[in-house]
Structure formats: C-alpha cells, structure tokens
Amino acid sequence: MLDIKRVLKAAPTKMRSREPLQQLWTPWGERIEHEWLSARAGNKAFNPAEEGERTLDEGRTPILGEHPRPTMVRDNCTMLNGWWDYAIASIPEDETAPKWRKTAAMLTRDEAVRAVKETAIPRTFDGKILVPFSPESALSGVHQTIYPDNLLWYRTVVHPVTLGGEETVRQIGDANRLILHFEAVDYVCACYVNGQLAGTHVGGYLPFDVDISAFIDPDDAFEIALCVYDPNDSGTQLRGKQKIEREGIWYTAQSGIWQSVWLEIVPEAYLRTLTLKGASDGKLFIRAEIGGDKPNAKLHIVVTDPADGTVVADETLPAGVRKVRAEIATAAEHLWSPADPYLYDVRAELRYGSAKPAETAGDAAVAQSQPMDVVSSYCAFRSVEIKPDTKGVARFHLNSKPLFVKGVLDQGYWPDGLMTAPDDEALTHDITAMNAHVR
C-alpha cells in the first residue's frame, strides 16, 4: 500500500532547517575529535618533510589511512586525507552571472557541470575541513549544511612526492603517470590542478580517477582544488535516505568529498582495473583493463595459498588489446564461507618485452620480460546459487550446500561521520556485532 504521508515528506525541500546539528560521537570519532578537532590538537595540517613525504604532527592517528582499494594495492601511493581549505559560495543570481545561470533555483545536471567548470576558484577560503568527512558531519570540523544554491570548494597543496617500495623508487616523469583518486564525491564536481581544469565527474557514489601528470612540475609543489555542486533532496539523483529536513526515517544530507582522496604513481602502461572471481571447482575468472599503450603486453597472474605459500596457479595471459577476459584453472581447494572466510593471495604483473638470447652459452633462447606494473590482490573460491533442496524447494546454496540467509538491516550511517565510517575498526565492529546477534 502506498504511504501518502511518507511520499509527501519525501518531496523536494521547500523550507530550510536552521536549527544546529547536534554532535553525537562514536568511540572512534572521539579519538579523531581529541587528536584533530579539539583545542589541544591545534588544528595542524599534514606537514611535508624535506624528502617530500607527508607526515603527521604529534603522533596523531592518520585519517582513514588504510589503502582504499585492497584488491589493487601498489606500494607507491600517498593518502591526502587530512586538513584541506574549504569555502561555501552562493550561485550567482544577478545579470552578470554566467549565461548558464540566472536564478538561485536548483541546477539541472548540465547546468551543474557548467557551473563547476566555469566558476572561478575563490581567492579566500572560509576555514579548514577534515577530508574525507562531509561538511555536514561533526568529524569534518565544519558541521554546516550545504544547500542546493551553494557551491562547495576544496583546496590543498601537495609538495613534491617520491613514492615507491624499498626496491624500486619511481618519480613522476615521461615513463610514469600521477593519478589522483577520489573514492566518492557527492554529486557533480570539477577538479583543478594549479588552476587548470583537469577533469569532471558526475555521480555521488562511484570512485573516479584523474591523470594530473600534464598539470604539474615533478619538482614543485602543486595545488589541487575541487568545486562541488549537490542538489541534495531537491534533485532527482540517487541519494538514499539523505534529506535536508532530516526527521523520521530520513538522515542528515551530506555533500562533497565523503571517501578517501589519494595519489598514486603508475607506469605509462598499467592495470586500471582488476576483477577476480573464484569458483568452487578451482577455476578463476579474470577481468582486467589496461591503461596506456604497450605492444605485446602480458598479464602474469600468480595465486598463492597464504597458509604455506604454495603456488596454486601461475599463468601468463595476453593483454595487448587493453582488455583481459580469461578463465584459468587453479589447485585451490580451500573454499570460502561465512564461518571460514578464506582468501588466497594474488600477484598480478603487467609485463612487456620480447625474447632475448640467454647469457649462458649452451642455453636456448628464453623469453624474458620485465614487470611494468605490479599489483597485490586477493580472491576467494566459492559457488553461490539458487536451486531445489532435497524436497524440491528453491533454496540459497553456498558451495552446493543449503544455507539459511539471515538478513540484517544496517543503514550505514554514523552519528559523527554520517555515511563515512570514522575508522576501519568501526566497520569491523559492525560486522562482529551482526555476527554475534544473528547466530
């Protein structure tokens, strides 16, 4: 039955709630508040060390310092979470405003894209915001609502960065690319590097990347600025339960950066995506996309059992067409289940090169290739299907055995970070608590 009252309450916002947002804290948020937001913390930002690394003052806990994409881990990455400058600007309404806007009403999608691309970067900013927490959240340090007639600006300065592991150090140059990653920005945004437009994105929930190599000098500091527009519940975009007039089942709306921001140096040809799907019979489906153009590139996949280091698969696949779609057989036998969430380690190497003569006399010529890009990942082996049980009733089956699925409603909101969990420990706590209550 259609709930008319609930539908009416979900209508676009007509009145603005001006009552202050109340501050509620989780134990993990309290630690961030103590180390970063309190008067004792001093609101000091990341300080660049002489060698270009970003370090923390006074031993503070990094803000969501874990690698944001554990299925594609490279050593040469730098988190940009921490203090950024922010400014909240009104969309112009007078006759001198750009041609794409004459009123302060909600922008259409196309108008919003033009707005974030054509509006000038502010000369002054309102203060500091703790990225990646939205300005509406307590953990951001701003705790202010962003309305549909506002533009939200971010700015930070990044000092020369050298990234790499102990064996290999890569610097930005002709053979490497500097990729700026945003895990989520709500909703329309434009990214500027040193005042130049580097890229745009539409969509509040999906990550996106910007190659900023052409906009920087490897030896100089550079400025990153981001302009964001979010219509909140006045728009038609996907927004979940966000609502400016929060009440009942509706949660506090949030805008801007709400997931981690980070930099990564990659070679000129690199793995853009890597998807691994293991089956209970030991087969592994591999899907990958290659960035850059490198003839005769190959994707080398090694799957290892973490229990004893046994290699259960070692395959080399052609990757010259920039896409890999393959299925390989493995000797993996340990299946994944909720009671035993077993994972296998995966090393993916994008290689290039041709056959070269062996250095030792008498040996046949061997094909040698050098790894151009190395990614660490993981996978699980299992089967998931719906099929009849012994009585002919359709049931959920995991690894060919019926499993009763107990659904748990977790809204995914945090009182201090809203849709952004204050720490990975907080997410682990939720999973542990759910497991304890559904058994």
N, C-alpha and C positions, 0 to 999 in steps of 0.2 A: 504494500500500500504506500502511496506517495505521501510523505510527511510534508504538508504545505508549510507549516511553521518553520521547519528546518530549511526548506528551499528558500523561503523569503529571507531568512537570516544569512544565507549564503550569497545574497545578491551583492553586486558591487558596492563598495563603501561610499556612503554619502556624507557621513559625519565623521569627524576626526576625534579620536580619543586622545585627550591631552593629559590624562592622569599619569603620573610617573610609573615606570615599570618597576615592580618590586624585585629585589635581589634575593634569590634563593641559591644555595650553593651545595654542590656535591663535595665529598671529601677530596676528590682530585682537583676540582675547581678551587677549593680552599687553598690548596698548595700553590696553584698558579696565582691566586689573589695575593697570597703572602709574599711570593717571590718576585712578582712582576707588577702588581697593581697597587700595592699598599704604599704608604708614605716611606716605609723602611726600604722598599725596593728601589726607590729613587727614579723609577721610570727610565732607566738607561737602556739604550738600544744595543743591538749587536755591534761590537767594536771590531773593525778589521785589524788583524795582526799584520806585521810587516810583510810576511810571506803571502798575504792575500787571503788567508783563511778567515772565516767568520767565527769568532769565539764569544763565549758568554762571560759577562761580568759576575763576580762574586759567587761563582759556582751554581748559578740558577739552573733549574731544570729546563732543558730545551722544550719549546712548544711543539708538540706532536713531532718529535724528532725522528720517529721511525720512518723507514723507507715507505713512501706512499704506494708503491706498486711492487709488492713482494713477489709477484710472478714474473717480473722483469727487473732484476737487480743488477746494476753496474756499480763498480767501485767509485767512479768519478762523478759524484753528484754532490750538490750543496743545497741544503734547505734554506729557504728565505723566510720561514715563519718567524715572527717577532714584531717589533715595533715598526710600523710604516706611518707616514703622514697621511692624513685624511682631510677632505673638505666636502661639505654638503652644499651644493649650489642649486639655485632655482632655475627652472627652464624659462628663458626669456619670453615675455608676453607682448612687448611693445612692437612698433612698426620697424624698429631697427633690428629685430630678431632675424635670424637666417630664414630663408624662404620656406624651409621645411616646417616651420612652426610659427603660429601667430597667437595661440591661446595656451593656457596652462592646463588644459584638459589632458587626459591620458594619451600618450603617444601610441600610434599604431606600430607594428613591428618595423616596417620600413622607415617610418619617421624616427624611431628609436635608434636604428642603425646609423642614420644620417646624423642624428644628434651627437652620439658618442664619437663619431668620426670627425665632426666639424667644429665642435665646441673647443675653445682654447683651454689649454692647461692653466689652472689657477696660478697666479703669482704668489699668493699666500695660502696657507692651509690652516684648518681650524685647530688641529692638535694631532695627537698620536692615537693609533688604533692597533690593537694586538691581533695581527693576522695569524691564523685564518678565521677568527671569530667574527661573525656578522656584527655590524654596529648596534643592532637592537639587543644583542646579548650582553649580559653583565661581564662576561670574560673578555669582551673586546676593549673594555675601559671607556667606551663611548656611551652605551646604554641609551640610544636615541632612535626613535622611529624614523624610517625613511619613507617618504610619501611619493605617490605617482607623479608629482610635479617637481621632483628632485632629481638631480644627477649626483652620483656619489663618486668622488675622486680618491685615488690612492697614489702614493709616490714613495719610492725608496731609492737609495743609491747603493750600487753594488761595486765593490772595489775589485781590482784585478784578481781573478781566481785561477789557481792551479789545482787541477783535480786529477786523481789517479791513485792506484794502489802502490804497494811497495816496489813492485817490479816495473811498472810502466807509469810514467807521468806524461799526461797529454796536455798540451796547451792549445788554445784557440789559434788556428792558422788555416792555411789553404787546405790541409788534409783533414780538418776536424770542423765540426759544427757545434754551435752553442744553442741548446734547446731550452726554452723557458716553458715550464709545465705549470698549468693551473688545473687542479683536480676538480674544482667546481666554483663557478661564479654565477650568481643569480641577478639578472637574467640575460640582458644584452650588454656587451662590453667591447671596448676597443683598447688595444694595448699599444702604448707608445714607448719607444726606446730612444733616449736622447732627443726627445721632441718630435721624432718621426713616427708615423703610423706604421706599426709592424704587423698588425693583424686584428681581426674582429671575430666575435663568436656570439652565437645566439643559442640559448638553452641553459637552464639553471642547474641541471643535474649531471651533465656529461663532462668529463675532462677534455681539455684541449691543449695543444702544444703550439708554440710559436718559435720558428727558427730566427734568432736575432743576430746571427753571425755577421750579416751585412751592415748592421747598425752600430757596431761597436769597434773600438780600438783595443786589441788584446792587452795593451799596456796601460790603459787609462780606466779610471772609474767611469761607470755609466749609470744613467738614471732610467728607472722603469716607472712609468705612470699608467694607471688604468682608470678609464671612465666607464661607469656602470649605470644602466637605467633598469629599474624594476617596477612594473605597474602593480605588483602585489595582487590583491584580490580584485582590483579594478580591471585586470586583463583577462584574457582567455587562455593564457599559457598554463601548462601543468604546474601546480603549486601545492598539491597535497592538502593539508589542513591549515595552511597559512592564512591568516586574516588580520587586518589592521585592527578591527574592532574585535579583539580576542574575547571569547566567552564560550561557555559550554564545551562543545567538542572542538572548538576552533582554537588553534595555537597562535602564539605570537608570530607575526610575519617577520621574515628576515631577508636581507638584501646583501648584495656584494659578494666578496670572497668569503666562502664558508668551508673550504677544504684547503689542504696544503698547497703552497707555492714552492717550486724548486727549480734549480738549474742542473743541466746535465750536458757534459761534453761527449759527443759521439763521433765516430769516424765518418768520412764522406759517404760511405755506404754502410748502412746499419739496419738492425732489426727494429722496425717501427712497432709491430705487434707480434705477439706470440701466444697462441692458444693451444693448450694441451688437454686432451680428453682421453682418459684411460678406460678400458672396458674390463669386465671380469675375466675374459678369456686371455688377458695379457696384451691385447692389441692397443696401440696408442695412436690416436688421430692427431695429426699436427697441422696447424694452420698458422701461416706467418706472412707478414707483409714486409717488403724490403724497401727502405728509403735510400735514395741515391742510385746511381747507375754504375754497375761494375760487371763487365762481361765475365762469363764463366764462374760466377759466384756459386758457392755451395753452402748448404746448411748442415753442419755437423752436430748431431744430437747424441748425447751420452746420458743414459738413465742409470742411476746408481741406487742400490739399497743402502739406506743410511745405517742399518743395523751392523753390517760387517764390511761395507764398502764394495760389495760385489757389483760388477757392471752387468746389468740385465739387458741392456740394449746399447748398440754403438752403430749408428747409421749415418751415412752422408747422402744428402738429397740435393738435387739441382735447384738452384734459386735464381737463375738468370733472368726469369720473366717477372721478377719483383713480387711474385706470389708463390707460396708453397702450400700445396694441398696433398697430404700424403698420409698413409697408414702403415705403421711398422709393427712387427711382431717383437715382443719382449719376453723375457723369462720371469717377469714379475708374478708372484703368487700370493703375496700378502694383500688381501682386499681391504678396502676402506669400509668402515661402518661407524655409526654414532658412538658405539661403545669402544671402538678401536679405530680412531681416525688416522690411519697410517698413510704417510706420504713418502713418495720417492723423490730423490734429488735429481734435478735435470740441469745439464750444462749445454747451452746452445751456442755454437760458434759459427759466425758467418765468415767463410773463408774464400779466398781467391788465389789464383796462381795457376801455373801450368807445370807440366812435367819438366824436371831438371835432371841432368845426369848425376849419378851418385858420386860422392867424393872418393870413396874407397874403390880401388881397382878390383875388377872382377865382379862387383855387384852390378845387377841390372839397373837400368834407369828406373827411378821411382818418382811417383807423382808427389811433389811437395807443394804445400800451400801454407800460407801464413794466416793466422786468425786475424780478421779485421775488426770484428766486434764480438765480445763475449758477454753472455747474459746468463745469470743464475736464476733457476726457476724450480718448480716442483709440480708433481701431478699425483693423482690418486687413481686406483683401479677399482671399478665397481660397475654394477649394472642396475639401472632403475627402470621399472616397467609396471604397467597395469595389466594383470592377467587373472584368469579364474583360479580360485583356490581349489582344494580337494572337493568342495561342494558345488563348484561351478559359479561361485560368487566372485565378481571382479574385485580384486584387492591390490593394494600397493605392494610391490615386491622389490626388495633390495637384495642383490646378489642371489636372485632366484628363490628367496625366502620371503614369506609374507611378513610385513612389518606394520604395526598399527601406528599411524602418524597422529601425534598429539599436537595440535596447533596452539601456539602461544601468541597472544597479541602484545606486540612491543611497538609502541608508537614511534620510537626512535627519536624522541625529544629529550633534551636535558635542561634542567631548570636554569643552569648557568651558561651553557653553550648552545642552547636550542638544538638545531639539527647537527651540530658539531660536537662530538664527544670530547670532553676535556683531555682525555688520555686513552691510550690503548688499554690500560688497566681497567678503565671504566667499561669498555666493551667486553673485556674478559669477564668482569664481574657480572654483567647482564647474562652472558651465556651460562656461566656457572650457576647463577641463581635460577635460571629457567630449567636447567637440567635437574637441579635439586627438587624443584616443585612439580615436575611432570612425571617423575618416576613412580 
